[in-house]
Structure formats: C-alpha cells, structure tokens
C-alpha cells in the first residue's frame, strides 16, 4: 500500500467531534422543511407539475413523471415531515433518505425548473444519508447514546462540495459580459425603487461593484473559510453576501443554506464550546479504515470536478448555446430574451400551420423553451410524435427562434431551414443546427424582431 494512500485513509477516518455536523443537520432539516412548504404554498406544485401537459425531461430520466394530485401532495408533505425528522434527529437515516428521494423526484420532474440550488440540495441530501449527523444534539443520541464522534470524511465531503460550488461559480464569471457588468446592470436597473439603496444601485459603478465583488467572493470564499486565520472574516463576508442576495434577488432558501454550510468550516467542536454543551467524550476512539468508502469519495469528487468543465470540449459560447450549462454551477450569469415561432408542415399536402406551446405548457416553461435550443429540440420531438398520431405521417418542424443575450440585438438561434423532427441532438459535442453568436454582436440596446417576446432575467438564480 503506498504511503500517501495510507496517510490519506488515516486522515479520512480520523475521529472528530460530531458537534458541528450535528449543528448543520439541525439547520439543514429546518431549511428543507421551509423548502417543502414553499412547494406546497398556494398549491405551487399543481401549477408547476400537474397543469402542464408536457414536461421537459432530463436525459436518461424520461421515465420520471408527475403522479396524481393527491399522491403528489402527499409526497411534498412527506418531504416537509422528513425535513423535520432530519432536524430533530429521530429515525435519522430513514428521514434523510425520504427527504432525498422525494426532493430528487421533484427535481427531476421538469428540466424547465432546473436550479443550481436545487441540484446542490439534492447532492447534500444524498450525503446526509451517509454521514453520522445524528451523533450530536439529536433524539436518536438521547435515546441511544453513542460516541459523539464522526470520521473526518463526514465533514470533508460536505466542505469540499461547498468549495466546488463557490469556485466553479467564480470560474463561470470569467467572461467579457460579466466583467463589463452587463447582466448585473440590467438586474440592478429593476431595483431602483428600493428604499435607501435604490439610487445607489442605479449608479454607474454599482454594476462593477457587484460583478467584480461577486467574482472575487466566489473564487476566494471557500479557501478563506478553510484557512483558520481568515475564517471569521470570511464568515462575516458569507453573511453579508448571502443576506444581500436574499434582499435584492428572489433566490429562496439558498442564501440561508450557504450560511448554514459555512458553519461546517470552523473547528468540529465549536457548537459544544459555544453552547457550553455538557457531556464528556471518551478519551480514545477509532474508526476502522474502509477502503470502499475512500474509493467512492474519490470517484464522486472526480465527477464533481470534471462535469462543470465539459462545456470546454464543446464548440460555441455556452451562454448562447446552453450546451454544457446544466450541473456546472453557472449561477446568475446572463439575461436572455427570446421570441419563438414553431411551424409544422405536412409534406403530403403542403399544409403548414403554427403551433402555440402555451396550449400544453405554462408561461415559465415557455420562457425557457424560447431561450434554450435543447428544449426546442425536445419539444419538436414531442410534436413529431403527437402529429404522427394525428395522421401526419412525416411532419416537418421548423422554428423561427431569435434571442437577445445580455442586451444584444436579437440574433437567430436555430437554423430555420433545419427540420428539427429529424435533426439529432448530441450530448457531448456541438449541434450544428444551433447557429453561433455573431462575433460582432455586442451588448447594447435590444433589437425589435417584430414578434412578442418573453424575458428571463435569471432572477430566480438560473431556475
């Protein structure tokens, strides 16, 4: 066995105080209960998942479908109760699994509602099943006391996941539009009516302050939290950054989840000292080294590091083509407006007619459809199957799709001569039916293409 591997596994299974992990469990469970109530509030799940007759499914997960209204309501109530179970630490692994299963099911129902924050929650929920977060301040620990230690990897994997989210979020901001403050300028222009800070947000330098400040924060904050000498200053920065985002933008539970996650970076016993929690720890305790766990951790982190980089292997601007955008921590990066006209032609008769997607999907889904080539292609495949059932044997489906990126004039997004009913979609290379963003197209006043347009300012964090 190589010496470096022996030292690594010894570090991974070194016993550490379970207090900080237990404290995070309490916060995570409470926040996830809040998230589940958000889905239930005003029957939001009905509008999002039950009323639309078409859903944009994820690749390899097309089998995930909405269930009946009563079952779906029960599922979200199960999600809420599971969050409470995680928070109090009773039947911990059962409730952690139920929360992960119900939340991930809802996450996979429709790609239009993809949100980097939801993806992050699903990943953390998965690891909460595997870690021993119930070993401090839980009902399980009260009824069945066990040594209040966890192997170091329990904390390490959660901390590394947080650093990955922040760091890749910063890497994604290293583009010309962001550095010029273009998307931020538009978002701040809609906040000028806020009391006290409104006029300041409309100043010429505010977009640069938020754009460059957000870039520096994302690139550095994970490492500053990790380093003991800068940890407390970094935690104050986490509070300021996330609370400001919560006030200025509609991003739900995520700012508070990132504040909760920042508590994992302090010493593992900090809650025990801060709350003066009584109870002696055994002087000696050891976890056996499990090589399967070490290998699984390595493979998981390899995937997490590699997947956000895949767009570098695909030609074109990812902000324009959306190829390699999902699961890459590309958060709040661009403003898009789009127009779309879908035409179906029956080659047997020569008859052509336009299709109104709003007859099958809601307006939120429609905004995503107009801006994302992959959604347009998936909907075209749906139309092909639908009209084949309606006795059009070989429908030809073409689109007039134009998009404005960060205030640029509207540009043609998809080749209008291509029959999307027959065009293949590639997963790991560029689709030639997606037209490139012209190099001379620069942010500025929006063009007017003559069709009704919809805007998606990404104010729900890339939802």
C-alpha positions in Angstrom: 0.0 0.0 0.0 1.6 3.4 -1.0 2.5 5.6 1.9 0.4 8.6 0.6 -2.7 6.4 0.4 -2.2 5.1 3.9 -1.9 8.6 5.3 -4.9 9.8 3.3 -7.1 7.0 4.6 -6.0 7.5 8.1 -6.9 11.2 7.8 -10.3 10.4 6.3 -11.2 8.0 9.2 -9.7 10.1 11.9 -12.4 10.7 14.6 -13.5 14.3 15.1 -16.2 15.8 17.2 -19.7 15.4 15.8 -21.0 18.7 17.1 -20.5 20.9 14.0 -22.1 18.2 11.8 -25.0 17.9 14.2 -25.5 21.6 14.2 -25.6 21.7 10.4 -28.1 18.8 10.5 -30.4 20.9 12.6 -30.2 23.9 10.2 -30.4 21.8 7.1 -33.5 20.0 8.3 -35.2 23.3 9.2 -34.4 24.9 5.9 -35.5 21.8 3.9 -38.9 21.9 5.8 -39.2 25.5 4.7 -38.4 24.5 1.1 -41.0 21.8 1.1 -43.6 24.3 2.5 -42.7 26.6 -0.4 -43.7 23.9 -2.9 -47.0 23.4 -1.0 -47.8 27.1 -0.5 -50.6 28.2 -2.8 -50.6 24.7 -4.4 -47.5 25.8 -6.4 -46.8 22.1 -7.2 -50.1 22.0 -9.0 -49.2 24.9 -11.3 -45.7 23.6 -11.9 -46.2 19.9 -12.3 -49.9 19.0 -12.8 -51.4 21.6 -15.0 -48.9 21.4 -17.9 -49.5 18.5 -20.3 -45.8 18.4 -21.4 -42.7 18.4 -19.3 -39.1 18.9 -20.3 -37.5 15.7 -19.0 -33.8 15.1 -18.2 -31.7 12.9 -20.4 -31.8 9.3 -19.0 -34.7 10.2 -16.7 -37.6 10.5 -19.1 -39.4 7.8 -17.0 -39.8 10.3 -14.1 -43.4 11.5 -14.5 -45.8 13.5 -12.3 -48.2 11.4 -10.4 -51.8 12.1 -9.4 -52.6 15.3 -7.4 -53.3 13.5 -4.1 -50.2 11.4 -4.3 -48.1 14.4 -5.3 -49.4 16.5 -2.4 -48.7 13.6 0.0 -45.2 13.4 -1.5 -44.5 17.1 -0.7 -45.9 16.7 2.8 -43.6 13.7 3.3 -40.7 15.9 2.2 -41.7 18.5 4.8 -42.0 15.9 7.6 -38.8 14.3 6.6 -37.0 17.7 6.9 -38.4 17.9 10.5 -37.2 14.3 11.2 -33.7 15.2 10.0 -33.8 18.4 12.1 -34.6 16.6 15.4 -32.6 13.5 14.5 -35.2 10.8 15.1 -35.0 7.7 12.8 -32.4 9.8 11.2 -31.3 7.7 8.2 -34.9 6.9 7.3 -36.0 10.5 7.2 -32.7 11.6 5.5 -33.5 9.0 2.7 -37.1 10.0 2.4 -36.2 13.7 2.0 -33.5 12.9 -0.6 -35.9 10.6 -2.5 -38.9 13.0 -2.5 -36.8 16.1 -3.2 -34.8 14.5 -6.0 -38.0 13.1 -7.6 -39.5 16.6 -7.7 -36.2 18.0 -9.0 -36.3 15.5 -11.9 -39.9 16.1 -12.9 -39.2 19.0 -15.3 -35.9 20.4 -16.6 -37.5 23.8 -17.0 -37.3 24.2 -13.2 -33.7 23.3 -13.1 -32.0 25.4 -10.4 -28.4 25.1 -9.3 -29.6 25.5 -5.8 -31.9 22.5 -6.1 -29.1 20.5 -7.6 -26.9 21.4 -4.6 -29.7 20.5 -2.1 -30.1 17.1 -3.8 -26.3 16.4 -3.5 -26.2 17.5 0.1 -29.3 15.4 0.9 -27.6 12.4 -0.6 -24.6 12.8 1.7 -26.8 13.4 4.7 -28.0 9.8 4.4 -24.4 8.5 4.6 -22.9 10.7 7.3 -23.5 10.3 11.0 -25.0 13.7 11.6 -27.3 12.3 14.3 -24.5 11.8 16.8 -24.9 15.2 18.4 -28.0 17.1 19.7 -30.5 14.5 18.3 -33.3 12.5 19.8 -31.6 9.3 18.5 -28.5 10.2 20.5 -30.6 10.9 23.5 -32.4 7.6 23.4 -29.4 5.5 22.2 -26.2 7.3 23.2 -23.2 6.6 21.0 -19.7 8.2 21.0 -20.2 11.7 19.7 -17.5 11.3 17.0 -17.7 11.0 13.2 -14.9 10.1 10.8 -13.3 13.2 9.3 -14.6 12.4 5.8 -18.2 13.2 7.0 -17.2 16.8 7.3 -14.7 16.8 4.5 -17.1 15.8 1.7 -19.6 18.5 2.7 -16.9 21.2 2.9 -15.4 20.2 -0.4 -18.8 20.3 -2.1 -19.4 23.8 -0.9 -16.0 24.9 -2.1 -16.7 23.4 -5.6 -20.0 25.3 -5.8 -18.4 28.6 -5.0 -15.2 28.2 -7.0 -16.9 27.0 -10.2 -19.4 29.8 -9.8 -16.5 32.2 -9.8 -14.8 30.5 -12.8 -18.1 30.9 -14.8 -18.0 34.6 -14.2 -14.7 35.0 -16.0 -16.3 36.2 -19.2 -16.4 39.5 -21.0 -20.1 40.3 -20.4 -19.9 39.7 -16.7 -16.6 41.7 -16.3 -18.3 44.6 -18.2 -21.2 44.4 -15.7 -23.8 43.9 -18.5 -26.2 41.4 -16.9 -25.8 43.0 -13.4 -26.6 46.4 -14.9 -29.9 45.2 -16.1 -30.9 43.4 -12.9 -30.0 46.5 -10.7 -32.0 48.8 -13.0 -35.1 47.0 -11.9 -34.3 47.6 -8.2 -34.1 51.4 -8.3 -37.4 51.8 -6.3 -35.9 50.1 -3.2 -35.8 52.5 -0.2 -32.4 54.0 0.7 -30.3 51.8 -1.5 -32.3 52.2 -4.8 -30.5 55.3 -6.1 -27.1 53.8 -5.2 -27.9 50.6 -7.2 -28.6 52.8 -10.2 -25.1 54.5 -10.1 -22.6 53.9 -12.9 -20.2 52.0 -10.7 -22.8 49.7 -8.9 -22.8 47.0 -11.7 -19.0 46.8 -11.5 -19.0 46.6 -7.7 -21.4 43.7 -7.7 -20.0 41.9 -10.7 -16.3 42.1 -9.7 -17.2 41.7 -6.0 -19.2 38.6 -6.7 -16.4 37.2 -8.8 -13.8 37.7 -6.1 -16.1 36.4 -3.5 -16.9 33.1 -5.3 -13.3 32.4 -6.2 -11.9 33.0 -2.8 -14.5 32.4 -0.1 -14.2 28.6 0.1 -10.5 28.8 0.7 -10.8 31.7 3.1 -13.4 29.7 5.2 -11.0 26.8 5.2 -8.0 28.8 6.5 -8.2 29.3 10.2 -6.6 32.8 10.2 -9.3 34.2 7.8 -12.2 32.1 8.8 -14.1 34.6 10.9 -13.7 37.4 8.4 -14.8 35.0 5.7 -17.9 34.0 7.7 -18.9 37.7 8.0 -18.4 38.0 4.3 -20.7 35.0 3.8 -23.4 36.7 6.0 -23.1 40.0 4.1 -23.1 38.4 0.6 -25.9 35.9 1.1 -28.2 38.2 3.1 -27.7 40.9 0.5 -28.6 38.5 -2.3 -31.7 37.4 -0.3 -32.9 41.0 -0.1 -32.0 42.1 -3.7 -32.9 38.9 -5.6 -35.6 36.2 -5.4 -33.5 33.1 -4.6 -35.4 31.4 -1.8 -33.7 29.2 0.7 -30.3 29.1 -0.9 -28.6 32.1 0.9 -29.5 30.7 4.3 -28.3 27.2 3.3 -24.9 28.6 2.3 -24.7 30.4 5.7 -25.6 27.2 7.4 -22.9 25.3 5.3 -20.3 27.9 6.4 -20.6 26.7 10.0 -19.0 23.4 8.9 -15.7 25.1 8.3 -15.0 26.0 12.0 -13.5 23.6 14.4 -15.6 20.4 14.7 -16.3 21.0 18.4 -17.3 24.7 18.2 -21.0 24.2 19.0 -20.1 22.2 22.1 -17.9 25.1 23.3 -20.3 27.9 22.1 -23.4 26.4 23.7 -21.5 25.0 26.7 -22.9 21.6 25.9 -22.3 19.2 28.8 -21.2 15.6 28.3 -17.7 14.1 28.3 -16.3 12.5 25.2 -14.3 9.2 25.5 -10.6 9.8 25.6 -9.9 7.2 22.9 -12.0 6.3 19.9 -11.1 5.0 16.5 -13.0 4.2 13.2 -11.9 1.3 11.1 -10.5 2.3 7.6 -13.0 1.3 4.9 -11.2 1.4 1.5 -14.5 1.2 -0.4 -15.6 4.5 1.2 -12.3 6.1 0.2 -12.6 5.0 -3.4 -16.2 6.1 -3.6 -15.3 9.6 -2.2 -12.5 9.9 -4.8 -14.8 8.9 -7.7 -17.5 11.3 -6.6 -15.2 14.2 -6.4 -13.7 13.4 -9.7 -17.1 13.6 -11.3 -17.9 16.8 -9.5 -14.6 18.4 -10.7 -14.9 17.1 -14.3 -18.6 17.7 -15.1 -18.6 21.5 -14.8 -15.7 21.7 -17.3 -17.4 19.7 -20.1 -18.5 22.8 -22.0 -14.8 23.5 -22.8 -15.0 20.4 -25.1 -18.0 21.7 -27.0 -17.7 24.4 -29.6 -19.5 27.7 -29.1 -20.4 30.1 -26.3 -22.1 28.1 -23.5 -24.1 31.2 -22.6 -25.6 31.2 -26.1 -25.9 27.5 -27.0 -26.6 26.2 -23.4 -24.5 23.1 -24.2 -22.8 22.0 -21.0 -24.7 24.6 -19.0 -26.6 22.3 -16.6 -24.9 20.8 -13.5 -22.0 23.3 -13.9 -22.7 25.8 -11.1 -23.2 28.6 -13.7 -25.4 30.8 -11.5 -26.9 34.2 -12.3 -24.7 34.8 -15.3 -26.9 36.2 -18.1 -30.1 37.8 -19.1 -31.9 36.4 -22.1 -35.0 37.5 -24.0 -36.4 35.3 -26.7 -39.1 35.0 -29.4 -40.2 31.8 -31.0 -42.5 30.6 -33.8 -42.9 26.9 -34.4 -44.2 25.8 -37.8 -45.4 22.3 -38.7 -45.7 21.2 -42.3 -47.4 18.2 -43.7 -45.3 17.2 -46.8 -48.1 15.1 -48.2 -50.5 18.0 -48.5 -48.1 21.0 -48.3 -50.2 22.5 -45.5 -48.4 24.5 -42.8 -49.6 25.8 -39.5 -48.1 27.4 -36.4 -48.2 25.7 -33.0 -48.9 27.5 -29.8 -46.9 25.8 -27.0 -48.9 27.6 -24.3 -51.7 25.2 -25.0 -49.6 22.5 -23.4 -47.1 24.3 -21.1 -47.2 27.2 -18.6 -45.6 30.5 -19.2 -42.5 29.8 -17.1 -41.8 26.7 -19.2 -42.4 28.8 -22.3 -39.8 31.3 -21.3 -37.2 28.5 -21.0 -38.4 27.0 -24.3 -37.8 30.2 -26.2 -34.2 30.6 -25.0 -32.8 27.1 -24.9 -32.1 25.0 -28.0 -32.2 21.7 -26.2 -35.7 22.5 -25.0 -36.8 23.5 -28.5 -35.5 20.2 -29.9 -37.2 18.2 -27.2 -40.5 19.9 -27.8 -40.1 19.3 -31.5 -39.7 15.6 -30.9 -42.8 15.7 -28.8 -44.7 17.5 -31.6 -43.5 14.9 -34.1 -44.9 12.0 -32.0 -48.1 14.0 -31.4 -48.8 14.8 -35.0 -47.9 11.3 -36.2 -50.7 10.1 -34.0 -53.0 12.7 -35.7 -52.3 11.2 -39.1 -49.4 13.4 -40.3 -47.0 10.6 -41.2 -43.9 12.6 -41.6 -44.3 16.1 -40.1 -41.6 18.7 -40.9 -41.0 21.0 -37.9 -39.1 24.3 -38.3 -38.7 27.2 -36.0 -38.1 30.9 -36.1 -36.1 31.4 -32.9 -34.4 34.6 -32.0 -32.7 35.5 -28.7 -31.1 38.6 -27.2 -28.2 37.8 -24.8 -27.4 40.5 -22.2 -29.0 43.3 -24.2 -27.5 42.4 -27.6 -29.7 42.8 -30.7 -31.9 39.7 -31.4 -29.9 37.0 -33.2 -31.2 33.9 -34.9 -30.6 31.0 -32.5 -31.6 28.0 -34.7 -31.2 27.4 -38.4 -34.7 28.0 -39.7 -34.2 25.6 -42.6 -33.5 22.5 -40.5 -36.2 20.0 -39.8 -36.0 19.5 -36.1 -38.2 16.4 -36.3 -35.2 14.7 -38.0 -32.2 16.6 -36.5 -30.3 14.6 -33.9 -29.2 16.1 -30.6 -25.7 15.4 -29.4 -24.8 15.3 -25.7 -21.0 15.8 -25.8 -20.5 17.9 -29.0 -22.0 20.9 -30.7 -25.2 20.6 -32.6 -24.8 22.2 -36.0 -28.4 23.4 -36.2 -27.6 25.8 -33.3 -26.3 28.9 -35.0 -23.3 30.7 -33.5 -23.5 34.0 -31.8 -22.0 36.6 -34.2 -18.6 37.8 -33.1 -19.6 41.4 -33.8 -22.7 41.2 -31.6 -22.1 43.4 -28.6 -24.4 44.2 -25.6 -26.5 47.3 -26.2 -30.0 48.3 -27.0 -32.3 45.5 -27.8 -33.4 45.0 -31.3 -37.1 44.5 -32.0 -37.7 41.4 -34.1 -41.4 42.1 -34.6 -42.7 39.2 -32.5 -43.9 39.2 -29.0 -41.0 38.5 -26.6 -40.6 37.0 -23.2 -37.8 37.8 -20.8 -36.0 35.6 -18.3 -33.7 37.7 -16.2 -32.4 34.8 -14.2 -33.6 36.4 -11.0 -34.5 33.0 -9.6 -30.9 32.0 -9.8 -30.9 30.3 -13.1 -34.0 28.5 -12.3 
